Structure formats: C-alpha cells, structure tokens
C-alpha cells in the first residue's frame, strides 16, 4: 500500500513555477535564457549564462563578492 501512495495520481497537474524568458545585457552583449522565477540573479548569471565574475561567498549579500552593475548602480546579485 505504501508504494501506491508514493506514486502521483494519473493526470495530476504539475505544480510549481514554469521557466520564464530572461533577457539581459551582460558586458555589452544581449543574452537570454529560460529560468524559473525563484532563481537569483547570481545563479542565473553563473549557472545559466556562464558569467563567473560575480561570486557566491557569504550567501547573504554582505561581503560584496556578488556585486554587479544594473543601469549604472551597484547591487548585490
């Protein structure tokens, strides 16, 4: 009985956010990818677009390693 309970019901709708199109200008070049809405800017840059200049160090945005420029402003990604 436990194995049957672990299986999803046939035809059950998928839950969760679907990937959305993300279009950015990175270092003067237009790039685009599909990411789930919960992906951070840092993860989108590093994991989806292979931009590795910004780093994950403190995981809180307090050390500045994840800093990027957006419209001339510095922000933690």
N, C-alpha and C positions, 0 to 999 in steps of 0.2 A: 504494500500500500504506500510506503514512503516514496518509492521510485515514481509512482504515478503522480503524487503530489508535487514532486520537484519539476515535472515537465509542464511547460506553459500550455494553456488551452489552445486548441487549433483555431486559427483565425483571430487570435488576440491581437489588438493593435499594438504597434511598437510605442514605447514610451520614451520620452527624453527629447532633448533638442536636436534638430537636424542641422547638419553643417550649413553655414551661410557663406556667401562670397565675401572675401575681404580683399580690398584693393588698396595698396599703399604705394607711396613713392619712397623708395629706400636708396639713399646715396645717389639721388638724381634719376633713378630708373623706376619705371612703373612696374609693379609686380602684383600678382593676385594669386590667391589660393582659397580653398574652402576649409573653414574651421568651425568647430562647434562654438556656440556663443559663450560658453564658460571658459574658453581658452584665453589666457592672459596675453597681453601684447608681447611680453618677453618670450613666452612659449611659442607664439605664432612666428616671431622673428627667428628664433633659434631652431625650432623643430620643424616648421613648415617651409620656411623661406631660406634656411641655411645662412642666416646672418648671425655671426657669432661674436660680434664686437661687444654687445651688451652681455653681461654675465649674471648668473644667479649665485649670489654669495650668502647674503644674510636671510633671504626669503621673506623679508619684511619691508624692503624699500627704504632702509635707513642708512645703509653704507654707501649707496650711490653707484655701485657696480652695474646696476641695470638701467642707468640713466640714458635716455635718448632725447633727441630734439623733435618736437612736434610744433610745426608752424612757428619756429624761432624760439620756442620756450623749452627749457629743460624739464623733463618729467621722469619719474620712476616708471619703468615699464613692468 
